[in-house]
Amino acid sequence: NFTDRYIVFNFDKQIAIIDLIAGRERILYEEFLEALTNNPISIQQNLFPDVITLTPSQIEIFSEIKEELFLLGYDVEQIDRSTFAVNGTPSDKDPDDMQQTIIEMIENYKSSQLLHRNEKKKNIALSLAKQKRSKYKTFQSDLERIAFIRQLYNTLVPNITPSGKKIVHYINNEQLVQFFNC
């Protein structure tokens, strides 16, 4: 649905179209990078830990990023050779299937590491932002849309995702006239 994926608004005498998924990736990336460098995300301890199972190759990558995942609010401990307990998750997140969430984090980290060769923290922030970007809720009001736009424009690079994709497209008056052949 167009209205669930894009925001269209007037901006500085032109029309701006924001891709919400791409914008969410930028916002999340910067939030996760901030958590990894300065301000860890608080952990909500689970009453009953989720138990997950990882393959040997997943365990190798997981052990490489375990400390960073803790800073992002994931408290995971190894129970035996291939079984782990997820004792806590970020306090502000919706409950997910932890098996799928952890495996996706590992796979996204592995692919972003191969593609981008950034430093470790940036790769982890990027991989988690890509994973979480499409899990946004639709806006219920204009105030929520405005808050999102402000949050996006307060990021370091509001026009481009950390993976290099365009977030905002601007259409000026001349382009609009050409579009309608006026």
C-alpha positions, 0 to 999 in steps of 0.5 A: 500500500502506497500510504503505508510505504511512503510519506509525501509532503511539501519541503522547501518549495518542492515535493518530498517523497520519503521511503519509510522502510529506507528512512527507518533503516537510517534511523535505526542504524544511528540508534544502534550505532549510538547504543554500541558506542555510547549508550547501551540499550536497557535489557528487559529480563525474561521471566522464562528465557527463550531457548535457541539452537545454532549451527557450528558456523552460526555459533562462530559468528555469534561468539564474535558479536555477542558483546555487541548484542549485549549492548543492543539489549540481548542477553544470551548465554550458552547452555551447551554446545549448540543451545543458548538461552535468551535471558533478556531482550531490549526493553522497548521492543515487541516480542519476536521469535528469538530463534529467527531473530538471532539467526537473522542477526547472524546472517545479516551481519555475515552478509554485511561484513562481506559486502561492506567491510566496515568496522565491526560495530557499523556492520552490526548496526547495519545488519540489525537496522536492515532486519528491523526496518520493515517492522514499522507500524503504520502511522495513526496520525499526522503528528506521528508522521511529522515526528518520523520526518523530524527524527529522520532529518535529525540523523547524520545523513537523512537522504541515504541509507547506511547501505547506500540507497536513496531515502528521499526523492524531491520533485521541484515545480519544473519537474512537476510541470514536465510530468503533467506536460503543461 
